[in-house]
């Protein structure tokens, strides 16, 4: 894309640039809508579209029917979900960036209606930064739900939408009713999920919207259910005129009355009201607890909305008044490499300190080396950075290139000098010297002593670095031999900053933490990909560390919530002799308690540690909900009936699984009996 003014472009230049813009926008639409992996910030993406619209307006002869300006979203990819055609298009909104833009938009709407602008009332709403979805009800019960997709065809994600508590399972409205809204995740849950991914050595999600989008498109709806998704409704339509709704404000009130959550909104009678609402929402943006990227203003009268219809890919009755990005310009002065507890080497840009969103920023994550190569980042580059809320600052773009050479992937670990590797299927670079790389060992021991693992209060990064440098501790197992090390290194109480009382407190804490639950012990091993949830699943499936080590790949993969990829990571870790030796060394110093389940399961329950298979159609609850209840009762859910199966739960129209189970003498439990014996809320 050139920076040449549109008015100065020749027909040939315009045609060439349109080809580039259309290709880029299609690529970014696919990344945003289908893969939930956007590469561009909203302002960058909006700039591409604005340029496209300007050129097409200047050169109408070059407008194509397949142009992104004539299309909504992205073509629905070859996903595992069935396709659903929407009853009416789910359109994207035109953007405005000032009150003047909003006024011009609705002036055009007023002209289309042959009305004066002062005669048109607007409804202002928060613009939730999530994923649009549609839910269809028939006679009060959910029929199906779908994503927006390309605006005309979406994906059937009914099972996943039913896991969201903000979406009522039944409503008191007869006939066919469609409700549309935005699926989102609260900041606290986003941070919690990312903390777990980081603790498991995985790359965190880049934004709450990506979590919401990725969670909605999970084949296993139990994963969706675990993500704490929420839903703000903003649209309702019913057949046979059963709802007497004349305005958008009334529609939002009706949605709230029948059980939906709706975002903050206000009736606006003029542009002063529009500006006031926009500023009010912007002022509380960082304290809402969820992400918004602007406000939306809609013609309040629904009959007028219908008359206005839509033009191209946008409705004529609604516009998005978006927030300006929180960005600042600075220069990269250095690029440092850090080694995490899993060995992952992460590049961080050191920048000239700059104030952004109320904070002084001096470091910016570069994510991975593919990101550096894609943006051709070098020390000395002038960059634009952005930061939303408490999200880690990131580079939006390079505004001025230096003459320095692009930063390259290191060949050896910056901490220990060992050769680095790239693991199969990941973009990150790793140091595999797990137990001897200084930075990696210190980072791991800090994690080992943290609250989620052994919870050794008073043993933080500063103390661990001090002991490691001195030689008192070289591995995490040495922590439990710290008192004995005094024979070699002298009394700890004689060291600067230590005294008899503080040393005794530390030693007593270490002794108290020698007794640990199995799931926390598994967490403390820092197996790649294993966070708290997976550690608890493994602890509930296997009675001891020895049982876990002896488990086959099939045994591990059979656990609901652990797939083939994660199973390979777990087995690769356990099969490594160096790791095995470390586990044996650690077990000499600690004892493990797994007499009770990891997360409140009743060990005396009928299904505790039993293998269950479901067959037939569940009528009282959904199949996925039944599986969740079984798992929460401590059961192992399998899809195959075998001699190891304890119970087969039977719904309507059960097939061959039932016959096979009867032949094996497996206990048969009717659906009604199963529901009555578990805690259904």
C-alpha positions in Angstrom: 0.0 0.0 0.0 1.4 3.4 -1.0 1.0 6.7 0.9 0.2 8.6 -2.3 -3.0 10.6 -2.1 -5.9 8.8 -3.7 -6.6 11.8 -5.9 -3.1 11.5 -7.4 -3.4 7.8 -8.3 -3.6 6.8 -12.0 -6.1 4.2 -13.0 -3.4 1.6 -13.3 -1.9 2.5 -9.9 -5.4 2.4 -8.3 -6.1 -1.1 -9.9 -2.8 -2.5 -8.6 -3.3 -1.1 -5.1 -6.9 -2.4 -5.0 -5.6 -5.9 -5.8 -3.2 -5.7 -2.9 -5.8 -4.2 -0.5 -8.4 -6.8 -1.3 -5.9 -9.7 -0.8 -4.7 -8.3 2.5 -8.2 -7.6 3.9 -9.3 -11.1 2.9 -6.3 -12.5 4.7 -6.9 -10.5 7.8 -10.6 -11.2 7.8 -9.8 -15.0 7.8 -7.3 -14.5 10.7 -9.9 -12.5 12.7 -13.2 -14.3 12.0 -12.1 -17.9 11.4 -8.8 -18.3 13.3 -9.2 -15.8 16.1 -5.5 -14.8 15.5 -5.6 -11.2 14.3 -2.2 -9.7 13.3 -3.4 -6.1 13.1 -4.8 -3.7 15.6 -8.2 -2.3 14.9 -6.8 1.1 13.7 -4.4 -0.7 11.3 -7.3 -2.8 9.9 -9.6 0.2 9.7 -6.9 2.1 7.7 -6.8 -0.7 5.1 -10.6 -0.6 4.7 -10.7 3.2 4.6 -8.1 3.2 1.8 -10.0 0.6 -0.1 -13.3 2.6 0.2 -11.6 5.8 -0.8 -10.0 4.3 -4.0 -13.3 2.5 -5.0 -15.2 5.8 -4.5 -12.7 7.6 -6.7 -12.6 4.8 -9.3 -16.1 3.2 -9.4 -15.2 1.4 -12.6 -12.8 -0.7 -10.6 -15.4 -1.8 -8.0 -15.8 -5.6 -8.0 -18.8 -7.6 -6.7 -16.3 -9.8 -4.7 -14.6 -6.8 -3.1 -14.4 -6.8 0.8 -16.5 -3.6 0.6 -19.4 -5.8 -0.6 -18.8 -8.6 1.8 -19.3 -9.1 5.6 -16.8 -11.0 7.7 -14.9 -13.8 6.0 -15.9 -17.0 4.1 -16.6 -19.7 6.7 -13.7 -22.1 6.6 -13.7 -25.9 6.5 -14.5 -26.2 10.2 -15.9 -29.2 12.1 -19.2 -27.2 12.7 -22.3 -27.5 10.5 -23.2 -24.3 8.6 -26.2 -22.2 9.4 -27.9 -19.6 7.2 -29.0 -16.6 9.1 -32.6 -15.5 8.8 -31.4 -11.9 8.1 -27.8 -10.8 7.5 -25.6 -10.2 10.6 -24.0 -7.0 9.4 -20.8 -5.3 10.5 -21.0 -1.6 11.4 -19.5 1.4 9.7 -17.0 3.2 11.9 -17.0 6.8 13.1 -14.1 8.4 15.0 -15.7 11.7 16.0 -19.0 13.2 16.9 -18.9 14.9 13.5 -18.6 11.5 11.8 -21.6 10.3 13.8 -23.6 13.4 12.8 -22.7 12.9 9.1 -23.7 9.3 9.2 -27.2 10.0 10.7 -27.6 13.1 8.4 -27.4 10.6 5.5 -29.9 8.4 7.2 -32.3 11.3 7.8 -32.0 12.3 4.1 -32.8 8.7 3.1 -35.9 8.9 5.2 -36.8 12.4 4.1 -36.7 13.5 7.7 -35.0 16.2 9.7 -32.1 14.9 11.8 -33.6 16.5 14.9 -36.6 14.2 14.5 -34.5 11.0 14.9 -33.7 9.7 18.4 -30.7 7.4 18.9 -29.9 4.6 21.3 -26.3 4.6 22.5 -24.8 1.3 23.7 -21.4 0.0 24.8 -19.5 -1.7 22.0 -18.4 -5.0 23.5 -15.1 -6.3 22.1 -16.2 -9.9 21.7 -17.7 -12.3 19.2 -21.2 -11.9 17.7 -23.6 -14.8 18.0 -27.2 -15.7 17.3 -29.5 -17.9 19.5 -32.8 -19.2 18.1 -35.7 -20.2 20.5 -38.7 -22.2 19.5 -41.7 -22.0 21.9 -39.4 -20.9 24.7 -36.6 -23.5 24.2 -33.2 -23.1 22.6 -33.3 -24.5 19.0 -29.9 -23.7 17.8 -27.2 -21.0 17.9 -24.5 -19.9 15.5 -21.5 -17.5 15.0 -21.8 -14.6 12.6 -19.5 -16.2 10.1 -19.5 -14.3 6.8 -22.7 -12.4 7.8 -25.0 -14.7 5.8 -23.8 -18.2 6.9 -22.4 -19.0 10.3 -21.3 -22.1 12.2 -23.6 -24.1 14.4 -22.2 -23.8 18.0 -25.4 -24.6 19.9 -23.7 -26.9 22.4 -21.1 -24.3 23.2 -23.6 -21.4 23.6 -25.7 -23.5 26.1 -22.7 -23.5 28.5 -22.9 -19.7 28.9 -24.9 -18.9 32.0 -26.0 -15.5 30.6 -28.0 -17.3 27.8 -31.2 -18.6 29.4 -32.1 -22.2 28.5 -35.8 -21.2 28.3 -37.6 -17.9 27.8 -41.3 -17.0 28.3 -42.0 -16.2 24.7 -43.9 -18.4 22.3 -43.1 -18.9 18.6 -39.7 -18.4 17.0 -37.5 -15.9 18.6 -34.0 -14.8 17.6 -31.6 -13.1 20.1 -28.3 -11.7 19.0 -25.5 -10.5 21.2 -21.8 -10.4 21.9 -19.9 -13.3 23.6 -17.1 -12.0 25.8 -14.9 -12.9 28.7 -14.2 -10.8 31.8 -10.7 -9.4 32.4 -10.2 -11.4 35.6 -11.0 -14.7 33.8 -8.8 -13.7 30.9 -5.9 -13.0 33.2 -6.5 -16.3 35.1 -6.5 -18.3 31.8 -3.3 -16.6 30.7 -1.6 -17.1 34.1 -2.3 -20.9 33.7 -1.0 -21.0 30.2 2.2 -19.1 31.3 2.6 -21.5 34.3 2.3 -24.4 31.8 5.0 -22.9 29.6 2.5 -22.0 26.8 2.1 -18.8 24.8 -0.7 -16.7 26.4 -3.7 -15.4 24.5 -3.2 -12.0 23.0 -6.6 -10.5 23.8 -9.9 -11.4 25.6 -11.7 -11.5 22.3 -9.3 -14.2 21.0 -10.2 -16.3 24.1 -13.9 -15.8 23.5 -13.6 -16.6 19.8 -11.4 -19.7 20.3 -13.5 -20.9 23.2 -16.7 -20.7 21.2 -15.2 -22.8 18.4 -14.1 -25.7 20.6 -15.3 -29.1 19.5 -15.3 -30.2 23.1 -17.9 -28.0 24.8 -16.5 -28.8 28.3 -13.5 -26.6 27.4 -15.9 -23.8 26.4 -17.7 -24.2 29.8 -14.4 -23.9 31.7 -13.7 -20.5 30.1 -16.4 -18.5 32.0 -17.8 -16.9 28.8 -20.5 -14.3 29.2 -23.1 -12.7 26.8 -24.6 -9.3 26.3 -27.7 -9.3 24.2 -28.5 -6.4 21.9 -31.2 -7.6 19.4 -34.4 -9.5 19.5 -36.8 -10.5 16.7 -39.9 -12.7 17.1 -42.3 -14.3 14.7 -46.1 -13.5 14.5 -45.5 -10.1 16.2 -45.7 -11.7 19.6 -43.4 -8.9 21.0 -44.8 -5.4 21.1 -41.4 -3.7 20.7 -41.2 -0.4 18.8 -37.8 1.0 19.8 -34.3 -0.2 20.5 -34.5 0.9 24.1 -37.7 -1.2 24.5 -35.9 -4.1 22.8 -33.1 -4.0 25.4 -35.7 -3.7 28.2 -37.5 -6.8 26.9 -34.3 -8.8 26.6 -33.5 -8.0 30.2 -37.1 -8.9 31.3 -36.8 -12.4 29.7 -33.5 -13.2 31.4 -30.6 -11.7 29.3 -27.9 -9.4 30.3 -27.6 -6.1 28.4 -24.8 -3.6 28.3 -25.1 -0.1 29.5 -27.2 2.1 27.1 -28.9 5.5 27.0 -31.5 7.3 24.8 -29.8 10.2 23.0 -32.0 13.0 21.5 -29.2 15.0 19.9 -25.5 15.1 19.2 -24.7 16.6 22.6 -26.2 13.5 24.2 -24.2 11.3 21.8 -21.0 13.1 22.9 -21.9 12.9 26.5 -22.6 9.2 26.4 -19.4 8.4 24.5 -17.3 10.4 27.0 -19.1 8.8 30.0 -18.4 5.3 28.6 -14.8 6.1 27.7 -14.1 7.4 31.2 -15.1 4.1 32.8 -13.5 1.9 30.1 -10.6 0.6 32.3 -12.8 -0.1 35.3 -15.6 -2.1 33.6 -13.9 -5.5 34.1 -14.4 -6.4 30.4 -13.1 -5.0 27.1 -15.0 -2.5 25.0 -13.6 -0.7 22.0 -16.2 2.1 21.6 -19.9 2.8 21.6 -22.6 2.0 19.1 -25.4 4.4 18.1 -28.6 3.1 16.5 -31.7 4.7 15.2 -34.0 4.1 18.2 -37.2 3.5 16.1 -37.3 -0.1 14.9 -39.8 0.7 12.0 -37.3 3.4 10.8 -34.5 0.8 11.1 -36.4 -1.5 8.8 -37.0 1.3 6.3 -33.3 2.2 6.3 -32.1 -1.3 5.6 -28.5 -1.7 4.6 -26.0 -0.7 2.0 -23.2 -3.0 1.0 -21.9 -4.6 4.1 -23.2 -2.0 6.6 -26.7 -1.2 8.0 -27.8 2.4 7.4 -29.3 2.7 10.9 -26.3 2.0 13.2 -22.7 3.2 13.5 -19.8 2.3 15.7 -18.2 5.4 17.4 -14.8 3.8 18.2 -12.3 4.8 20.8 -8.9 6.1 19.5 -6.1 3.7 20.2 -3.9 4.1 23.3 -0.7 4.4 21.4 2.7 6.1 21.8 5.8 6.4 19.7 9.3 5.5 21.0 12.6 3.9 20.0 14.0 0.4 20.6 17.3 0.8 22.4 18.1 -2.9 23.0 16.6 -6.4 22.7 17.1 -8.7 25.6 16.6 -12.5 25.8 15.0 -14.1 28.8 14.9 -17.8 29.6 11.7 -19.0 31.4 11.3 -22.1 33.6 10.3 -24.3 30.6 13.4 -23.2 28.7 11.5 -20.9 26.3 13.7 -18.0 25.2 11.6 -14.8 24.9 12.8 -11.6 23.3 11.9 -8.3 25.0 12.4 -4.9 23.4 14.0 -2.3 25.7 12.6 1.1 24.7 13.0 4.7 25.6 10.6 5.1 28.5 7.2 6.5 27.4 3.9 7.3 29.2 1.0 5.2 28.0 -2.5 4.6 29.5 -1.3 6.1 32.8 1.9 3.9 33.1 5.6 4.5 32.2 6.5 1.8 29.7 10.2 0.8 29.3 9.9 -2.8 28.0 7.7 -4.3 25.2 7.2 -8.0 24.5 8.2 -9.3 21.1 6.3 -12.6 21.6 8.6 -14.8 19.5 11.3 -14.7 16.8 8.7 -15.2 14.0 7.1 -11.9 15.1 10.5 -10.2 14.9 11.1 -11.6 11.4 7.6 -10.7 10.2 8.0 -7.1 11.3 11.8 -6.9 10.5 12.5 -5.5 13.9 15.9 -4.1 14.7 17.5 -2.1 17.5 17.2 1.6 16.6 13.8 1.3 15.0 11.2 3.9 15.9 8.0 2.1 16.8 4.4 2.8 17.7 3.2 0.8 20.8 -0.2 0.2 22.3 -1.6 -0.8 25.6 -5.2 -1.5 26.6 -6.1 -1.6 30.3 -3.5 -3.8 32.0 -2.6 -5.8 28.9 1.2 -6.1 28.2 2.3 -3.4 25.8 2.9 -4.5 22.2 4.4 -3.1 19.0 1.7 -1.9 16.7 3.9 -0.9 13.8 7.4 0.4 12.9 7.1 4.1 12.0 10.8 4.6 11.1 13.3 2.0 10.2 16.9 2.2 11.3 19.8 1.0 9.2 20.7 -1.7 11.7 20.5 -5.4 10.9 17.3 -7.2 11.9 17.6 -9.0 15.2 18.3 -12.7 14.6 17.3 -16.0 16.4 20.1 -16.9 18.8 22.0 -20.2 18.1 22.8 -20.7 21.8 21.1 -20.1 25.1 21.9 -16.6 26.4 22.1 -18.0 30.0 24.1 -21.2 29.7 25.5 -21.3 26.1 23.7 -24.6 25.2 22.5 -25.0 21.6 18.8 -23.9 21.2 16.1 -26.0 19.6 12.7 -25.6 18.0 10.2 -28.1 19.2 7.8 -29.8 16.8 4.7 -27.7 16.0 5.7 -24.6 17.9 7.3 -21.3 16.9 9.2 -20.8 20.1 12.9 -21.4 20.7 14.0 -23.5 23.7 17.1 -24.2 25.8 16.8 -27.9 26.7 19.4 -27.7 29.5 16.6 -27.8 32.0 18.6 -28.6 35.2 21.8 -26.7 34.5 20.8 -23.5 32.7 21.1 -20.9 35.5 18.3 -18.6 34.4 16.0 -21.5 33.7 16.8 -23.2 37.0 16.2 -20.1 39.0 13.0 -19.3 37.2 11.8 -22.9 37.7 12.6 -22.9 41.4 10.7 -19.6 41.9 7.7 -21.4 40.3 8.3 -24.5 42.4 8.1 -22.5 45.6 5.1 -20.5 44.5 1.6 -20.7 45.9 0.3 -23.0 43.2 3.0 -25.5 43.9 4.8 -26.0 47.2 3.8 -22.6 48.6 7.1 -21.9 50.5 6.4 -18.4 51.9 9.6 -16.4 52.3 11.5 -18.1 49.4 11.1 -15.7 46.5 13.2 -14.9 43.5 15.7 -12.8 45.4 16.4 -15.5 48.0 16.6 -18.3 45.3 19.0 -16.3 43.2 21.2 -15.7 46.2 21.2 -19.4 47.3 21.8 -20.6 43.7 24.7 -18.2 43.1 26.3 -19.2 46.4 25.7 -22.9 45.6 23.4 -23.7 48.5 20.7 -24.9 46.1 21.3 -26.2 42.6 18.0 -28.0 42.1 14.5 -27.7 43.6 15.2 -30.9 45.6 18.0 -29.0 47.3 15.4 -26.7 48.9 14.5 -29.5 51.3 18.2 -30.0 52.1 18.8 -26.3 52.8 19.4 -26.8 56.6 21.9 -29.6 55.9 23.8 -27.3 53.5 24.9 -25.2 56.5 27.6 -27.8 57.2 29.2 -26.9 53.9 28.3 -23.2 53.4 28.0 -22.0 57.0 25.1 -20.8 59.1 22.5 -19.0 57.0 21.7 -16.7 59.9 25.2 -15.2 59.6 24.6 -14.0 56.1 23.7 -10.3 55.5 19.9 -9.8 55.6 19.3 -13.0 57.6 18.8 -13.6 61.3 18.0 -16.4 63.6 14.3 -15.7 63.6 13.9 -15.3 59.8 16.0 -18.5 59.2 13.9 -20.5 61.6 10.7 -19.3 60.0 12.0 -20.4 56.5 13.2 -23.8 57.7 9.9 -24.4 59.5 7.9 -23.4 56.4 10.0 -25.8 54.3 9.4 -28.7 56.7 5.7 -28.0 56.8 5.5 -28.1 53.0 7.1 -31.5 52.7 3.6 -32.9 52.7 1.8 -32.0 49.5 -1.3 -33.0 47.5 -0.7 -35.0 44.3 -2.1 -32.4 42.0 0.2 -29.7 43.4 3.2 -32.1 43.1 2.3 -32.7 39.4 2.0 -28.9 38.9 5.4 -28.4 40.6 7.1 -30.7 38.0 6.3 -28.1 35.3 5.4 -30.6 32.6 5.0 -28.6 29.4 1.3 -27.9 28.7 0.2 -29.0 32.2 -1.5 -26.3 34.2 -3.8 -26.5 37.2 -6.8 -28.0 35.5 -4.8 -30.8 33.8 -2.8 -31.5 37.0 -6.1 -32.0 38.8 -7.4 -34.3 36.1 -4.3 -36.4 36.3 -4.4 -36.5 40.1 -8.0 -37.7 40.0 -7.3 -40.4 37.5 -4.1 -41.8 39.0 -3.6 -42.6 42.6 0.1 -41.8 42.8 3.1 -40.5 41.0 4.1 -44.0 40.3 0.8 -44.8 38.7 1.1 -41.7 36.5 4.6 -42.6 35.4 3.4 -46.2 34.5 0.3 -45.0 32.7 0.2 -45.7 28.9 -0.6 -43.0 26.4 -4.0 -44.5 25.9 -4.7 -44.2 29.7 -3.8 -40.6 29.7 -5.6 -39.7 26.5 -8.7 -41.4 27.8 -9.1 -38.6 30.4 -11.8 -36.2 29.2 -10.1 -32.8 28.6 -6.6 -34.2 27.7 -6.1 -34.6 24.0 -3.5 -36.5 21.9 -1.1 -33.5 21.7 -1.0 -32.9 25.4 -0.7 -36.7 26.1 2.5 -36.7 23.9 4.0 -33.9 25.9 3.2 -35.6 29.2 4.7 -38.9 28.1 7.7 -37.3 26.5 8.5 -35.6 29.8 7.9 -38.7 31.9 10.0 -40.9 29.6 13.0 -38.6 29.8 15.5 -40.3 32.1 16.8 -37.0 33.5 13.3 -35.9 34.4 12.6 -39.4 35.9 15.8 -39.1 38.0 14.7 -35.7 39.2 11.3 -37.0 40.2 12.9 -39.9 42.2 15.2 -37.4 43.9 12.3 -35.2 44.8 10.2 -38.1 46.2 13.0 -38.8 48.7 12.3 -35.5 50.4 8.5 -35.2 50.2 5.4 -37.2 50.9 2.2 -37.0 48.7 -1.4 -37.1 49.9 -4.1 -38.1 47.5 -6.6 -39.6 49.8 -9.2 -37.0 48.8 -10.1 -35.8 45.3 -8.4 -32.6 44.0 -11.4 -30.4 43.7 -14.2 -31.4 46.1 -15.4 -34.7 44.6 -17.2 -37.0 47.1 -15.0 -40.1 47.3 -18.0 -42.1 48.5 -20.1 -41.2 45.5 -21.5 -43.9 43.3 -19.5 -42.8 40.2 -16.3 -41.8 41.9 -13.3 -43.3 40.0 -15.7 -45.3 37.8 -15.6 -45.4 34.0 -18.9 -44.3 32.4 -20.1 -44.5 28.8 -23.2 -42.5 27.6 -25.4 -43.9 24.8 -28.6 -42.8 23.3 -30.2 -39.3 23.3 -30.3 -37.5 26.6 -33.7 -35.8 27.1 -33.5 -34.3 30.6 -30.2 -32.6 30.0 -27.8 -32.3 27.1 -25.1 -35.0 26.5 -22.3 -32.5 27.3 -24.0 -31.4 30.5 -24.3 -35.1 31.5 -20.6 -35.6 30.9 -19.7 -32.5 33.0 -21.8 -33.9 35.9 -20.1 -37.3 35.6 -16.7 -35.7 35.6 -17.6 -33.5 38.6 -18.7 -36.7 40.4 -15.2 -38.1 40.0 -16.0 -40.4 37.0 -13.9 -41.1 33.9 -16.0 -40.6 30.8 -15.2 -42.9 27.8 -16.7 -43.2 24.4 -16.0 -46.9 24.1 -17.7 -49.8 26.0 -15.2 -52.4 27.2 -14.7 -54.8 30.1 -13.3 -51.9 32.1 -16.5 -50.0 31.8 -18.4 -49.7 35.1 -21.6 -48.0 34.0 -23.5 -47.3 30.8 -25.9 -44.4 31.1 -28.8 -44.9 28.7 -31.0 -42.3 27.0 -33.6 -42.7 24.3 -32.9 -44.7 21.2 -29.8 -46.4 22.6 -28.0 -48.5 20.0 -25.2 -51.0 19.8 -23.3 -49.7 22.8 -26.2 -50.8 25.0 -26.3 -54.3 23.5 -22.6 -54.7 23.8 -22.7 -53.5 27.5 -25.5 -56.0 28.2 -23.4 -58.8 26.7 -20.4 -57.9 28.9 -22.6 -57.6 32.0 -21.9 -53.9 32.5 -24.3 -52.1 34.9 -27.0 -50.2 32.9 -28.3 -46.9 34.4 -31.3 -45.1 32.9 -30.8 -41.4 32.3 -33.4 -40.4 34.9 -31.6 -42.5 37.6 -28.3 -40.9 36.7 -29.7 -37.4 36.9 -31.3 -38.1 40.2 -28.0 -39.4 41.6 -25.8 -36.4 40.7 -26.0 -32.8 41.7 -27.8 -31.0 38.9 -28.1 -27.3 39.6 
